Amino acid sequence: MTNLTRREIGLGLGATVAGTSAAGTFAIAQGGGKVVIIGGGPGGATVAHQLKLGEHKLDVTLIEVSKVYTTCFFSNLYLGGFRSYASLQHNYDGLKRLGVKVVHALATDVDTSRKVVTAGKSSYSYDRLVVAPGIDIKFDSIEGYSQKVAEIMPHAYLPGAQTQLLKRQLEAMKNGGTVVMVAPNNPYRCPPGPYERACMIGHFLKTKKPKSKLVILDPKRAFSKQPVFVEAFGKYYKDIIELNLTNEIDDYAVSKIDAKTKTLTTKAGKSWKADVANVIPSQRAGAIAVKMGLTQGDWCPVNAENFTSTQVKEVYVIGDATIAAEMPKSAFSANSQAKVVAADILSALANKPKFSPNFRNTCWSMVAPDDSVKIGAGYLPKGQKLDPVAPFVSKPGEDAALRKEVFQESLAWYSGIIEDVFAKGAKKKG
Ligand SMILES: Cc1cc2nc3c(=O)[nH]c(=O)nc-3n(C[C@H](O)[C@H](O)[C@H](O)COP(=O)(O)OP(=O)(O)OC[C@H]3O[C@@H](n4cnc5c(N)ncnc54)[C@H](O)[C@@H]3O)c2cc1C
């Protein structure tokens, strides 16, 4: 298995923007240095941070609707009781200290011909635009599900209140209750996310409500890191987790939900009654990307070498909203793509040669105390595609010391990426 160095983990490095120092030669004086970024998650906020590191005089505006960002990554650990909710929350003060203009408003419109973004009652003109709005939930992909029903049967796949709701429901459930999880179809945010969540709910049930069960209903035939997850289900959560994968006989895609009776019915016609239901439906790119015409189907196709849109000229799109060949939708990927985009913008504005990009992803998942697994690869553009390089994945049967090391790595990654995205330790620039 390829191990990242401490430095790589600590910095959350996925790609290299460092070295693209274009300072000094900017077209700022000619009015050519305004960057607007929509979305302040690991994608958008990293671009803002990297641009300011590259050239602190650059005029960078980050438009993010929420004042506090709550990470989905590590939210499963909160469900399992390993992490506080407060530890998932981060503000934009560090980026503000670096001189990023952070606007807390919803971007509702973009005029790409005039190069103007409308957010709230104000307009923001730009020379370069980055769109990083993450995902929206496709509520109508399951009959009977809706934003209102999600208040009874949470998806907990957007950060914040939904995750807290699921946690409260698990805590309130009787010992002996049934939790039903509906897994999503590909492609979706964080491919191992539902299965890490299953382990964390499994841990919670095992330690707090041991007579209870978690039933997974999955429309897929296979999923990310399946061998190590299946091993963990058997090793730690035997008689608690029941995994139902779609096969040639049964289609376990949930097609219908009755919120009143908390009954979930699969395509094959089987029904489950839940005490707690965690319904994770299909997803699509955030609404602003759809409105801007950046999508083809549900996602935004991009040019592999610099994540510019293939649909709308001169717009960068990064993170979960994109469909980037085999690169999974993860915070690590979004952060890695952001660094390539920041480097591309810095080079373009400085009129300097561009570096060939080098993307990276690793996804860690905690399966039990001191036991984590991972999957990852590097990615290089090849034509319109991103080719995986040196992929690696945890294997069943690994010893406890290695798994503990992988868990420690994941903690270092979380601290590293948070600093990399939100610049918490940044000092005010004069
Ligand atoms: C349960 C779970 C576990 C996960 N675990 C991991 C993990 O271990 N490792 C990992 O790498 N990834 C993990 N992920 C995935 C990770 O959370 C996402 O891939 C990542 O957040 C994507 O970043 P993003 O910047 O593209 O989008 P987001 O993080 O969704 O950020 C988008 C931001 O844009 C804002 N926004 C959207 N539209 C507008 C608008 N019109 N105007 C203003 N603001 C707007 C939103 O408020 C949001 O803050 C996990 C996800 C889940 C659900």
The ligand as an SDF file (V2000), in Angstrom:
LIG
                    3D

 53 58  0  0  0  0  0  0  0  0999 V2000
  -21.0500   11.0990    5.5090 C   0  0  0  0  0  0  0  0  0  0  0  0
  -19.9560   11.6890    4.6960 C   0  0  0  0  0  0  0  0  0  0  0  0
  -18.6360   11.3670    4.9910 C   0  0  0  0  0  0  0  0  0  0  0  0
  -17.5970   11.9040    4.2170 C   0  0  0  0  0  0  0  0  0  0  0  0
  -16.3120   11.5680    4.5220 N   0  0  0  0  0  0  0  0  0  0  0  0
  -15.3060   12.0430    3.7580 C   0  0  0  0  0  0  0  0  0  0  0  0
  -13.9630   11.6940    4.0620 C   0  0  0  0  0  0  0  0  0  0  0  0
  -13.6800   10.9560    5.0240 O   0  0  0  0  0  0  0  0  0  0  0  0
  -12.9870   12.1790    3.2670 N   0  0  0  0  0  0  0  0  0  0  0  0
  -13.2510   13.0030    2.2050 C   0  0  0  0  0  0  0  0  0  0  0  0
  -12.3120   13.4270    1.5280 O   0  0  0  0  0  0  0  0  0  0  0  0
  -14.5380   13.3450    1.8900 N   0  0  0  0  0  0  0  0  0  0  0  0
  -15.5530   12.8870    2.6400 C   0  0  0  0  0  0  0  0  0  0  0  0
  -16.8540   13.2410    2.3480 N   0  0  0  0  0  0  0  0  0  0  0  0
  -17.1360   14.0270    1.1210 C   0  0  0  0  0  0  0  0  0  0  0  0
  -16.9420   15.5390    1.3180 C   0  0  0  0  0  0  0  0  0  0  0  0
  -17.7490   16.0200    2.3480 O   0  0  0  0  0  0  0  0  0  0  0  0
  -17.2820   16.2390    0.0220 C   0  0  0  0  0  0  0  0  0  0  0  0
  -16.6690   15.5750   -1.0500 O   0  0  0  0  0  0  0  0  0  0  0  0
  -16.8110   17.6770    0.0440 C   0  0  0  0  0  0  0  0  0  0  0  0
  -17.4930   18.3850    1.0470 O   0  0  0  0  0  0  0  0  0  0  0  0
  -16.9930   18.3450   -1.3150 C   0  0  0  0  0  0  0  0  0  0  0  0
  -16.5190   19.6450   -1.2660 O   0  0  0  0  0  0  0  0  0  0  0  0
  -17.1380   20.7900   -2.2060 P   0  0  0  0  0  0  0  0  0  0  0  0
  -16.3490   22.0150   -1.8770 O   0  0  0  0  0  0  0  0  0  0  0  0
  -17.2240   20.3140   -3.5840 O   0  0  0  0  0  0  0  0  0  0  0  0
  -18.6480   20.9420   -1.7300 O   0  0  0  0  0  0  0  0  0  0  0  0
  -19.2570   21.3110   -0.3070 P   0  0  0  0  0  0  0  0  0  0  0  0
  -18.4020   20.8430    0.7990 O   0  0  0  0  0  0  0  0  0  0  0  0
  -20.6650   20.8590   -0.3360 O   0  0  0  0  0  0  0  0  0  0  0  0
  -19.2110   22.8920   -0.2800 O   0  0  0  0  0  0  0  0  0  0  0  0
  -20.0410   23.6390   -1.1150 C   0  0  0  0  0  0  0  0  0  0  0  0
  -20.3740   24.9380   -0.4190 C   0  0  0  0  0  0  0  0  0  0  0  0
  -21.0180   25.8030   -1.3370 O   0  0  0  0  0  0  0  0  0  0  0  0
  -22.0580   26.4960   -0.6860 C   0  0  0  0  0  0  0  0  0  0  0  0
  -22.9920   26.8930   -1.7410 N   0  0  0  0  0  0  0  0  0  0  0  0
  -23.6550   26.0890   -2.6090 C   0  0  0  0  0  0  0  0  0  0  0  0
  -24.3610   26.8140   -3.4860 N   0  0  0  0  0  0  0  0  0  0  0  0
  -24.1400   28.1130   -3.1680 C   0  0  0  0  0  0  0  0  0  0  0  0
  -24.5990   29.3370   -3.7080 C   0  0  0  0  0  0  0  0  0  0  0  0
  -25.4260   29.3750   -4.7670 N   0  0  0  0  0  0  0  0  0  0  0  0
  -24.2040   30.4970   -3.1320 N   0  0  0  0  0  0  0  0  0  0  0  0
  -23.3680   30.4820   -2.0450 C   0  0  0  0  0  0  0  0  0  0  0  0
  -22.9050   29.3490   -1.4990 N   0  0  0  0  0  0  0  0  0  0  0  0
  -23.2790   28.1770   -2.0450 C   0  0  0  0  0  0  0  0  0  0  0  0
  -22.5960   25.5060    0.3220 C   0  0  0  0  0  0  0  0  0  0  0  0
  -23.2250   26.1900    1.3910 O   0  0  0  0  0  0  0  0  0  0  0  0
  -21.3340   24.7570    0.7510 C   0  0  0  0  0  0  0  0  0  0  0  0
  -20.7660   25.3190    1.9040 O   0  0  0  0  0  0  0  0  0  0  0  0
  -17.8980   12.7510    3.1310 C   0  0  0  0  0  0  0  0  0  0  0  0
  -19.2310   13.0730    2.8430 C   0  0  0  0  0  0  0  0  0  0  0  0
  -20.2540   12.5480    3.6150 C   0  0  0  0  0  0  0  0  0  0  0  0
  -21.6640   12.9060    3.3030 C   0  0  0  0  0  0  0  0  0  0  0  0
  1  2  1  0
  2  3  1  0
  2 52  2  0
  3  4  2  0
  4  5  1  0
  4 50  1  0
  5  6  2  0
  6  7  1  0
  6 13  1  0
  7  8  2  0
  7  9  1  0
  9 10  1  0
 10 11  2  0
 10 12  1  0
 12 13  2  0
 13 14  1  0
 14 15  1  0
 14 50  1  0
 15 16  1  0
 16 17  1  0
 16 18  1  0
 18 19  1  0
 18 20  1  0
 20 21  1  0
 20 22  1  0
 22 23  1  0
 23 24  1  0
 24 25  2  0
 24 26  1  0
 24 27  1  0
 27 28  1  0
 28 29  2  0
 28 30  1  0
 28 31  1  0
 31 32  1  0
 32 33  1  0
 33 34  1  0
 33 48  1  0
 34 35  1  0
 35 36  1  0
 35 46  1  0
 36 37  1  0
 36 45  1  0
 37 38  2  0
 38 39  1  0
 39 40  1  0
 39 45  2  0
 40 41  1  0
 40 42  2  0
 42 43  1  0
 43 44  2  0
 44 45  1  0
 46 47  1  0
 46 48  1  0
 48 49  1  0
 50 51  2  0
 51 52  1  0
 52 53  1  0
M  END
$$$$
